[in-house]
Amino acid sequence: MIDRSKKAMEYGEAAKDDLLGMLLNCPLKEIQAAAATNKMNQQLISLQEVTDYCKLFYLAGQETASMLLVWTLILLSKHQDWQARAQEEVLQTFRNNAPHNEGFNHLKTDSSFFKGGGVCDLGPTELPNQRKPSGLRSPRPKKLERWLKQQGLPGTSYKILFGDLKDLSSMRSQAMAKPMSSFSHNYLARIEPFRHQLMTKLGKQHFMWLGTKPIVTISKPELIREALTKIQEFRKPSLHPIVDKLFAGFINYEAFCESCGEMINKWEKIVAEADSREVDVWPHLVRFSADVISRAAFGTSYADGQKIFELLKEQIGLALSMLQSIYFPGLRYIPTARNRRFKKINDHIQTLLRGIIDKRKKAIEAGEAAKADLLDILIDFHIKEIQQAAATNNKNQKPTISLQEVIDDCKLFYLAGQETTSILLVWTLILLSKHQDWQARAREEVLQTFGNNAPDFEGLNHLKTVAMILNEVLRMYPPATQLSRRIYKDTKLGELSLPAGALVNFQVLYIHRDEDLWGEDAEEFEPERFSEGISKATRGNNAFFPFGWGPRICIGEKFATTEAKMALSMILQRFSWELSPSYAHSPITVFFLQPQHGAQIMLHRLT
C-alpha cells in the first residue's frame, strides 16, 4: 500500500489528504530539500517510521473511538432522558441530513458527554492483577530519555512503540540457534546478547527501552542494596504476609525424602544392568521438584496439584512468548490462538483449584483438622478470619486473604519453590561433573555425616562443603540472572534521579562475575571462596544476591536450598557421575536460567 502510494506521488500525483498521504509527502519533501542543500546525512523520517505511525494511528484512534462509543450507548440506554435530549438536539441541528463539521461545533448536549477535543489522552497500560499507584504517570519516552541523558547516563535512543524489543529479540534468537562452542562459564553474551553489547559499549550503568518504558541497568552493589531495601520506592508485587511466614519455615521433610527417593530408585533401575548409563537428569529434576511442591502444597490432593502445575508450566511458556512481543492496549482481548489457549489454561487451573479448595474448605468447616500442607494452612487462616469477624459482629471486616489469593499463592508457591530448586540442582550436577575433586569432597562429607541413612535436617545444617558448593553454583549460575523493580514515584538512587514509571534492572550475573569485586578467579569454579562465609567471600562488597536482597528477598530461598541439600546428599550416597560427550553447554533464560538442550551425564552406581 505504501509502495503504491509512494510511486504515484513520485510520478507527480498530488498527495491525498489522508494520514498515509501526508506522511509519505513529508519524507519526499525532506529528501528533495536535503538534496537541494547537499545535506543528505540529515535525519529524515523513514518508511519504517511511516509504517509505525500508521500502526499508532490505528491504536490511538480505533480503540479509543470504539470504546467511547460503546460506553456512550450503554449509558444512554440506562438514562433515557439524556438520550431523548441528545436526539432532540441532533434532529434540530441536522434534521435527516448527513451531519457536518460546522454542525458538530454547535452540539452542546452531545459534547457534555465527552472530554474536550484536541488531545488523545492515553493513560498508562493497565495489566491484570496490578494496582495503579497514584504517583505513576503516563509514559513520556522522549522526555524520559532527555531526563536520563542529562544526568550523564548513556543509553539507546527511543524507537517508536517497540523501543529496543526488536533488536533484543532478534539477537537473542540468533544466539540461541546453536550451543556454545566449548564449555565456558562466560555465557552472558549467549543468554543476553543485546544487554552484553550495551554493557560493552555503554558501560556498567546505562538504559534501554522495553517498548515505551525505559529500563535503567544498575551494576554497583551499593546502589543495588540501597534499591532493594527501599521497598516503597522500588517495588515488586506485594504478597500476603502469611505467605512470607509460611515459606520461611515451610519445609516438608517427608515430601523431600519421599520424592527424592522415588527419583533415585528410577535412576538405579536405569543403570541396573551395566552399573553406568547416560541419563538426561534435567527432566528428572524438574519432575522431582514439582513432585515435592505438589506434596507440600496439596498433601493428599497432590495428584490434582501435579495436573495444575503441568498446566501452569504451559501457561508460563505462553506468557514468556507474550513478553517477547510488543504489548498494545486491548491486545489480550483479541482471540488469537495464543490468547485463547492462555485463557483456556487459566480457566482450567481456576476450576481445578476451586474444586480442591471447596472440598477441603467444607471438610475443615465440618470439624476435620487442618493438615500440614500449604493449602489447608491458607484455607484454615481464611476460615478463622471469617469466624472472628462473625464473633465480633463486625460485618465490615473482610478477610485479609481471599480464596482468590489462596489460588494465587498456590501458583506463587510453585514458581518460587519448584523452578529455583530444579535449576540449582541441575547446575550443581553439571559443575560437579567437571570438578571431580569437589564431587569427592562433598561425597566424603555426606557419608561421614549420614552414612547410608536418610539425611535429616540437623545433619543438613552441618554440611559445610555442600553449602560452599551450592553457594558457588548460585554465584556462577543464579536462577534469576537479573532482578527488576518498578519505580512508582520520582526518586533518588545514589546520585541518580530516576523518574516514575521507569524500570530498574540489576544485573545479578554480571556482578557475580565482576573481577573488581571477586578477584581474578571470578570466572573459575572455586567453592573454597565461601569457606569463611558469604561476607568474607564478597570482601564486604554486598556482591552476592542470587535470591535478591532486603525485605523482599525471594521467599523460595530457604525451601530451594534445603531441598537441594537433601537431594544432592541422597544422590552422592548412591552415585558418582561425569559429563556425557553428548552434553552441549547451552545456558538459556526461560524466566530462569536453565540448560537449553538438557543435562546429559554418565551415572555410575556406587557399590
C-alpha atoms as one frame of an Amber mdcrd trajectory, in Angstrom:
protein
   0.000   0.000   0.000   2.832   2.382   0.971   4.884   1.465  -2.117   1.859
   2.039  -4.386   1.101   5.486  -2.892   4.791   6.448  -2.923   5.211   5.597
  -6.610   2.078   7.581  -7.528   3.420  10.657  -5.718   6.870  10.287  -7.317
   5.134  10.362 -10.725   3.545  13.695  -9.813   0.159  12.650  -8.459  -0.982
  15.016  -5.696  -0.679  13.713  -2.156  -4.037  12.736  -0.707  -5.236  14.388
   2.475  -5.281  11.139   4.464  -2.635  10.214   7.052  -0.668   7.983   4.683
  -0.534  10.659   2.021   0.648  13.319   4.468   3.316  11.058   5.976   4.647
   9.980   2.581   4.658  13.570   1.341   6.795  14.528   4.344   9.827  12.268
   3.603   9.683  13.052  -0.135   9.848  16.791   0.599  12.618  16.209   3.139
  14.678  14.212   0.627  14.201  16.896  -2.034  15.167  19.650   0.423  18.203
  17.720   1.624  19.342  17.054  -1.948  18.964  20.734  -2.830  21.159  21.773
   0.114  23.611  18.828  -0.121  22.655  17.661   3.405  21.743  14.061   2.654
  23.145  12.936   6.008  20.477  14.782   7.983  17.873  12.761   9.941  14.777
  12.015   7.854  11.549  10.236   8.568  11.954   6.674   7.245   9.384   4.430
   5.568   9.616   2.151   8.600   8.550   5.114  10.749   5.675   5.772   8.340
   4.577   2.166   8.929   4.902   2.565  12.701   2.932   5.834  12.696   0.100
   4.139  10.784   0.020   1.400  13.443  -0.012   4.016  16.193  -2.793   5.930
  14.428  -4.896   2.748  14.402  -4.295   2.081  18.095  -4.856   5.656  19.248
  -7.911   6.164  17.043  -9.755   2.888  16.575  -9.545   1.577  20.139 -10.442
   4.860  21.841 -13.267   5.710  19.413 -14.929   2.295  19.608 -14.669   2.183
  23.406 -16.061   5.721  23.789 -18.991   4.862  21.522 -19.881   1.575  23.166
 -19.912   3.025  26.705 -21.915   6.043  25.482 -24.578   3.747  24.004 -24.685
   1.646  27.173 -25.044   4.681  29.459 -27.681   6.313  27.251 -29.585   3.015
  27.386 -29.726   3.425  31.159 -30.520   7.167  31.013 -33.379   7.618  28.564
 -33.873  11.293  29.485 -30.371  12.181  28.253 -30.846  10.012  25.158 -34.017
  11.999  24.347 -32.268  15.373  24.905 -29.376  14.382  22.625 -31.742  13.077
  19.952 -33.775  16.295  20.014 -30.623  18.412  19.615 -29.273  16.318  16.716
 -32.599  16.474  14.831 -32.831  20.249  15.365 -29.301  20.715  14.001 -29.190
  18.267  11.079 -32.787  17.034  10.682 -32.387  13.940   8.470 -29.380  15.284
   6.554 -25.847  13.932   6.933 -24.041  15.552   9.895 -21.247  18.040   9.050
 -18.329  19.629  10.914 -19.917  23.050  11.353 -22.957  21.474  12.975 -20.814
  19.340  15.311 -19.424  22.512  16.884 -22.932  23.518  17.999 -23.882  20.217
  19.690 -23.833  21.319  23.316 -25.646  18.303  24.826 -23.578  15.680  22.981
 -20.345  17.481  23.850 -21.146  17.381  27.564 -20.926  13.585  27.407 -17.314
  13.644  26.289 -13.974  15.085  27.292 -12.924  18.178  25.332 -11.388  17.528
  21.930  -7.940  18.201  20.593  -5.927  15.754  22.720  -5.888  11.967  22.673
  -5.418  11.156  26.357  -3.887   7.683  26.624  -3.293   6.563  30.213  -0.627
   4.069  31.201  -1.223   0.486  30.143  -3.135  -1.473  32.768  -2.024  -5.043
  33.479  -4.307  -7.622  35.097  -3.893  -8.072  38.865  -1.707  -4.943  39.102
  -2.724  -1.920  41.136  -2.206   1.517  39.674  -0.219   3.680  42.112  -1.396
   7.246  42.319   2.095   8.553  41.580   2.622   6.648  38.321   2.184   8.848
  35.268   1.736   8.078  31.598   4.882   7.168  29.654   6.701  10.108  28.054
   9.552   8.360  26.246  11.390  11.310  24.695  11.110  13.392  27.859  12.358
  10.459  29.945  15.231   9.942  27.515  16.347  13.575  27.887  15.987  13.342
  31.683  18.229  10.284  31.903  20.853  11.564  29.459  21.092  14.936  31.231
  22.396  13.038  34.257  25.231  11.577  32.218  23.585   8.164  31.957  24.271
   6.669  28.497  21.523   4.797  26.696  19.852   3.851  23.436  17.587   6.239
  21.546  13.865   5.581  21.855  12.245   3.949  18.810   8.509   4.427  18.447
   6.356   1.795  20.182   8.886  -1.039  20.190  11.935   0.575  21.782  14.756
  -1.996  21.690  12.447  -5.034  21.628  13.155  -5.934  18.007  16.950  -5.853
  18.423  16.750  -7.652  21.755  14.567 -10.436  20.337  16.438 -10.950  17.051
  19.883 -11.041  18.689  18.650 -13.496  21.306  17.127 -15.786  18.657  20.416
 -15.852  16.755  22.374 -16.656  19.915  20.002 -19.488  20.874  20.243 -21.096
  17.426  23.402 -23.049  18.323  25.142 -24.206  21.530  28.372 -22.709  22.838
  31.485 -23.941  21.016  33.090 -25.084  24.284  32.246 -25.462  27.966  32.661
 -21.956  29.387  31.219 -20.112  32.359  31.340 -16.865  30.375  27.853 -17.175
  28.865  26.356 -13.683  29.331  26.853 -12.945  25.617  24.730 -16.010  24.814
  21.753 -15.550  27.120  21.560 -11.739  26.874  23.492 -10.688  23.723  21.839
  -7.273  23.419  22.447  -6.376  27.068  26.015  -7.691  26.806  26.557  -5.424
  23.800  25.245  -2.429  25.764  27.491  -3.303  28.720  30.499  -3.352  26.381
  29.609  -0.128  24.543  27.937   1.988  27.230  29.402   0.700  30.492  28.051
  -0.914  33.648  25.221   1.617  34.098  23.014   2.582  31.169  19.425   2.493
  29.956  17.488   0.825  27.152  13.823   0.668  26.092  11.276  -2.088  26.614
   8.501  -0.734  24.418   7.754   2.728  25.818   9.364   2.002  29.203  12.994
   2.866  29.966  14.977   0.157  31.768  17.866   1.531  33.802  20.610  -1.038
  34.426  22.398  -0.671  37.765  25.595  -2.666  38.397  27.049  -1.085  41.532
  26.461  -3.327  44.585  25.984  -0.419  46.977  23.227   1.064  44.769  21.557
  -2.322  44.348  21.494  -2.879  48.087  20.048   0.613  48.597  17.330  -0.024
  45.996  16.381  -3.475  47.298  15.984  -2.158  50.836  13.859   0.856  49.762
  10.750  -1.238  49.155   8.345   1.717  48.900  10.253   3.330  46.036  11.436
   0.174  44.244   8.619  -2.340  44.331   7.835  -5.827  43.206   4.305  -7.324
  43.501   3.278  -7.499  47.155   2.399 -10.786  48.829   0.138 -11.605  51.700
   2.174 -11.577  54.963   1.184 -15.149  55.794   2.900 -16.421  52.633   6.234
 -14.947  53.720   5.870 -16.590  57.135   4.889 -19.917  55.624   7.830 -20.084
  53.268  10.281 -19.126  55.989   9.578 -22.357  57.869   7.546 -24.428  55.444
   9.967 -27.347  54.955   8.232 -30.685  54.470  10.812 -33.380  55.289   8.568
 -36.274  54.279   7.818 -34.683  50.895  11.534 -34.083  50.233  12.605 -37.569
  51.249   9.812 -39.478  49.504  10.055 -37.594  46.202  13.856 -37.792  46.066
  13.750 -41.488  46.941  11.405 -42.144  44.015  13.730 -40.297  41.601  16.823
 -42.184  42.800  15.017 -45.517  42.533  14.270 -44.695  38.879  17.941 -43.895
  38.282  19.024 -47.153  39.896  16.724 -49.092  37.568  18.159 -47.236  34.571
  21.775 -48.149  35.460  20.961 -51.588  36.943  22.195 -53.727  34.033  25.506
 -52.019  33.226  26.157 -50.130  36.504  26.501 -46.956  34.420  24.308 -45.259
  31.846  23.808 -41.878  30.191  20.861 -40.041  31.751  19.442 -36.626  30.917
  18.889 -35.582  34.533  17.157 -32.259  33.738  13.606 -33.620  33.168  14.033
 -35.934  36.185  14.969 -32.979  38.417  12.059 -30.904  37.107   9.624 -33.718
  37.918  11.227 -34.280  41.324  10.965 -30.647  42.440   7.421 -30.344  41.054
   6.517 -33.512  42.961   7.905 -32.060  46.206   5.949 -28.844  45.710   2.764
 -30.770  44.880   3.022 -32.825  48.075   3.947 -29.806  50.202   1.219 -27.591
  48.740  -1.652 -30.035  48.325  -0.922 -33.030  50.562  -3.451 -35.777  49.832
  -4.648 -33.864  46.743  -1.144 -33.872  45.294  -2.148 -35.726  42.094  -4.526
 -32.843  41.317  -1.720 -30.455  42.215   0.574 -32.093  39.664  -2.023 -31.551
  36.933  -2.350 -27.904  37.942   1.419 -27.390  37.833   1.651 -29.008  34.387
  -0.919 -26.506  33.134   0.864 -23.674  34.919   4.148 -24.598  33.243   2.489
 -24.388  29.820   0.941 -21.049  30.798   4.373 -19.730  31.799   5.697 -20.672
  28.354   2.866 -18.762  26.698   3.455 -15.772  28.971   7.138 -15.746  28.011
   6.291 -15.599  24.308   3.886 -12.714  25.065   6.628 -10.822  26.904   8.883
 -11.075  23.857   6.336  -9.240  21.700   5.096  -5.661  21.958   2.002  -5.099
  24.086  -0.841  -2.932  22.783  -3.896  -1.869  24.788  -6.614  -4.438  24.245
  -4.252  -6.978  22.641  -5.074  -9.662  25.192  -8.767  -9.472  24.182  -8.065
 -10.341  20.548  -8.938 -14.044  20.124  -5.581 -15.203  18.747  -4.700 -18.890
  19.135  -2.208 -17.985  21.869  -4.665 -15.813  23.794  -7.409 -18.444  23.539
  -5.074 -21.159  24.832  -3.826 -18.906  27.642  -7.401 -18.185  28.754  -8.412
 -21.843  28.477  -5.474 -22.909  30.669  -6.215 -20.168  33.182  -9.883 -21.179
  33.405  -8.900 -24.844  33.800  -6.432 -24.029  36.598  -9.019 -21.906  38.394
 -11.632 -24.683  38.111  -9.278 -27.382  39.424  -8.049 -25.223  42.299 -11.524
 -24.097  43.296 -12.668 -27.716  43.293  -9.829 -28.744  45.628 -10.305 -25.669
  47.825 -14.088 -26.076  48.136 -13.686 -29.742  49.086 -11.034 -29.011  51.721
 -12.909 -25.944  52.998 -16.048 -27.999  53.631 -14.004 -30.656  55.450 -12.370
 -28.064  57.728 -15.705 -26.319  58.385 -17.151 -29.737  59.308 -14.540 -30.084
  62.032 -11.803 -32.060  60.282  -8.348 -30.968  61.466  -6.332 -28.889  59.013
  -3.383 -30.778  57.553   0.188 -29.523  57.451   0.185 -28.665  53.742   0.099
 -25.150  52.332  -3.459 -25.335  51.032  -5.007 -26.334  54.369  -2.983 -23.713
  56.251  -4.193 -20.951  53.919  -7.815 -22.143  53.973  -7.759 -22.529  57.763
  -6.418 -18.967  58.066  -9.203 -17.701  55.761 -11.958 -19.510  57.717 -10.704
 -18.317  61.114 -10.737 -14.704  59.905 -14.375 -15.079  58.794 -15.320 -16.705
  62.113 -13.568 -13.945  64.060 -15.482 -11.281  62.133 -18.762 -13.122  62.825
 -17.951 -13.496  66.543 -17.349  -9.762  66.914 -20.443  -8.984  64.787 -18.244
  -6.875  62.521 -19.908  -7.101  59.106 -17.468  -4.599  57.599 -14.417  -6.686
  58.480 -13.258  -8.544  55.397 -10.766 -11.445  55.383  -7.218 -10.253  54.686
  -6.741 -13.295  52.465  -9.452 -14.195  49.947  -9.985 -17.513  48.197  -8.649
 -15.903  45.015  -5.476 -15.041  46.927  -5.265 -18.660  48.092  -5.281 -19.653
  44.411  -2.657 -17.044  43.511  -0.430 -18.026  46.442  -0.503 -21.690  45.376
   0.741 -20.585  41.941   3.439 -18.443  43.547   4.489 -21.358  45.751   5.111
 -23.402  42.609   7.166 -20.689  40.904   9.237 -19.752  43.948   9.968 -23.327
  45.006   9.930 -25.665  42.029  11.853 -23.610  39.484  14.631 -22.452  41.810
  15.231 -25.957  43.205  15.436 -27.838  39.905  17.703 -25.160  38.418  20.053
 -25.082  41.414  20.310 -28.885  41.349  20.916 -29.276  37.613  23.782 -26.760
  37.520  25.267 -28.338  40.653  25.345 -31.772  38.994  26.832 -30.299  35.806
  29.587 -28.415  37.648  30.438 -31.371  39.892  30.737 -33.430  36.693  33.501
 -31.055  35.598  35.119 -30.872  39.054  35.529 -34.427  40.306  37.678 -33.306
  43.262  34.794 -31.283  44.708  32.345 -34.104  43.992  34.589 -36.458  46.005
  34.925 -33.962  48.880  31.152 -33.484  49.045  30.536 -37.258  48.998  33.044
 -37.813  51.805  31.313 -35.174  53.949  27.844 -36.639  53.300  28.936 -40.208
  54.112  30.693 -39.051  57.290  27.539 -37.222  58.388  24.789 -39.675  57.386
  26.461 -42.904  56.309  23.879 -44.674  54.153  20.969 -43.411  56.254  18.413
 -40.902  55.022  19.625 -37.320  55.570  17.979 -35.365  58.395  17.608 -31.612
  58.900  20.075 -31.394  61.751  22.765 -33.065  59.667  21.990 -30.935  56.595
  22.761 -27.801  58.613  26.303 -29.109  59.297  27.252 -29.809  55.650  29.889
 -27.106  55.191  31.417 -28.389  51.921  27.992 -28.934  50.319  26.949 -25.406
  51.381  30.134 -23.947  49.840  29.456 -25.788  46.566  25.824 -24.626  46.403
  26.837 -21.003  47.060  29.440 -21.152  44.294  26.881 -22.653  41.887  24.445
 -19.862  42.802  27.180 -17.304  42.148  28.027 -18.681  38.706  24.563 -19.876
  37.634  21.965 -17.881  39.614  18.346 -18.971  38.920  17.434 -15.357  38.077
  20.257 -13.670  36.167  18.715 -10.248  36.747  16.233  -8.586  39.081  13.833
  -5.803  38.145  11.895  -3.249  40.133   9.374  -0.620  39.032   9.634   2.963
  40.257   6.259   4.410  41.269   7.388   7.934  42.068  10.343  10.128  41.157
  13.149   9.030  43.441  16.884   9.273  44.087  19.301   6.346  43.887  22.792
   7.447  44.793  23.444  10.450  42.561  20.824   9.398  40.009  17.337  10.917
  39.817  15.008   8.260  38.449  11.539   9.053  37.017   8.255   7.400  37.937
   7.284   4.667  35.517  10.836   3.534  34.801  12.078   0.008  35.424  15.365
  -0.563  37.228  17.334  -3.653  36.259  20.001  -5.228  38.472  22.420  -7.486
  36.590  22.956 -10.270  39.131  25.046 -12.401  36.785  27.344  -9.542  35.793
  28.016  -8.578  39.408  28.592 -12.211  40.398  31.382 -12.326  37.754  32.921
  -8.881  38.235  36.686  -9.298  38.739  36.847  -5.952  40.559  34.592  -7.479
  43.225  35.583 -11.165  43.220  39.192 -11.142  42.062  40.941 -12.544  39.014
  39.428 -16.010  39.516  35.850 -14.689  39.194  35.260 -16.908  36.126  36.569
 -20.021  37.907  34.618 -22.578  39.958  36.167 -22.117  43.425  33.799 -23.107
  46.272  36.656 -22.532  48.709  35.997 -18.796  48.447  32.911 -19.381  50.654
  34.832 -21.346  53.323  34.595 -18.444  55.786  31.098 -17.337  54.855  29.481
 -15.056  52.297  30.704 -11.762  53.783  34.341 -12.863  53.573  33.856 -14.214
  50.038  32.417 -10.914  48.796  35.109  -8.865  50.584  32.328  -6.859  52.187
  31.049  -5.640  48.798  27.466  -6.992  49.032  28.096  -8.643  45.671  26.198
 -11.928  46.228  22.397 -11.933  45.948  21.126 -14.915  43.904  17.702 -14.625
  45.587  17.544 -10.842  45.847  18.134  -8.678  48.895  16.381  -6.968  51.765
  12.768  -7.366  52.958  11.549  -8.631  49.565  14.123 -11.441  49.178  12.816
 -14.454  47.217  10.512 -16.413  49.511  11.686 -19.676  47.912  15.307 -19.298
  49.088  15.156 -21.469  52.219  12.902 -24.017  50.555  15.148 -24.351  47.478
  18.482 -24.577  49.319  17.197 -27.114  51.868  15.639 -29.259  49.148  18.853
 -29.048  47.089  20.970 -30.148  50.076  18.659 -33.081  50.703  18.602 -34.233
  47.067  22.341 -33.738  46.494  23.154 -35.710  49.654  20.978 -38.649  48.585
  22.460 -38.624  45.056  26.039 -38.533  46.429  25.255 -41.538  48.642  24.271
 -43.692  45.637  26.078 -42.405  42.530  29.151 -40.824  41.040  28.833 -39.042
  37.688  30.605 -37.219  34.891  29.505 -35.226  31.846  28.426 -37.236  28.820
  30.126 -36.485  25.480  26.644 -35.696  24.120  26.172 -32.777  26.536  26.085
 -29.380  24.775  26.669 -26.433  27.095  23.794 -24.084  26.267  22.516 -21.933
  29.162  19.257 -20.164  28.335  16.890 -17.932  30.285  13.246 -19.062  30.254
  12.280 -16.814  33.153  15.053 -18.686  34.991  18.497 -19.900  33.853  18.377
 -23.482  32.615  20.167 -25.854  30.175  18.624 -25.455  26.726  19.409 -28.961
  25.468  19.180 -30.901  28.717  21.872 -32.169  31.110  23.251 -35.493  29.887
  25.556 -37.131  32.438  27.065 -40.607  32.826  25.676 -42.051  36.053  27.772
 -44.706  37.848  26.225 -46.708  40.666  28.372 -46.887  43.795  28.992 -50.379
  45.146
